[in-house]
């Protein structure tokens, strides 16, 4: 029972906290799409013994050619997961220099479309940050430079998402309930498939086992468990409930395509979408069907190092250390600020006495 609950939890984490799965490409209804294999935007790299070595995301290139075969438009889908190794996010910078426009994902109100560097405040972001700290990850919003003029916000605001949910009869409670039920169904299917193949239930690291959090190699074990679940989710015909696919994927992608068209109207001809991997199958489908673009190439980037020794400190120890260090630093800042205030007050008093 504990293992089953663990699989449900990991399905929810993969679908909601890190990135929505990209299995939507499997359900495309166009003959033009169905004639070729769906493009993968996230995968596990394994060694010769089938041990996971890295979680990878794809950069895919699409071109539109004129009648003479000359490329007149280039579009890149820069798939990303929202927590990962610091070097992973640094690798985007060199490619971003070559784009005329980069359309990025960020659910934010119109007045706050640039990520804040002051630290996480939203509950989901706080959860992601704690997970990132414990697993030795960096967070996308802390590592990527969003201040460049080429960085174009292309997402919905929280108010717009809430309105889209209401139109479908949903709210935060129904969305969460749908996700939990969907996670249970996916876990049931996964267990059934495993039993059908091996006559035994699947074995995996229990990410809810507190002892794992205290093991020196616990970070790597949890990284691998989450990576396996994340990639497993991409093979699903329906990674999210239908209502959430419509709101969290399709509606937001529609806004991204609107911003894309605006960039085309301005004469931009080398444009990138910097979005979570779960959005990319739908974006690819629209680029091919609506704009007549062709896939030209795929490049893979290492997002998570899954090798032994990738995380050298127990997850719980790392979180506690960072929390205590952060509290100590804040205390010292407050103390210094107080001392500076007392010094200024003494100077003022001294001046008055001399007079």
Buried (B, 14 or more C-beta within 10 A) or exposed (E): EEBBEBBBBBBBBBBBBBBBBBBBBBEBEEEEBEEEEBBBBBBBEEEEEEEBBBBBBBBBBBBBBEEEEEEEBBBBBBBBBBBBBEEBBEBBEEBBEEBBBBBBBBBBEEEEBBBEEEEBEEEEBEBBBBBBBBBBBBBBBBBBEBEEEBBBBBBBBEEBBBEBBEEBEBEEEBBEEBBBEBBBBBBEEBBEEBEEEEEEBBEBBBBEBEEBBEBEBBBBBBBBBBBBBBBBBBBBEBBBBEBBBBBBBBBBBEBBBEBBEBBBEEEBBBBBBBBBBBBBBBBBBBBBEEBEBEBBEEEBBBBBBBBEEBBEBBBBBBBEEBEEEEEEEEEEEEEEEEEEEEEEEEEEEEEEEEE
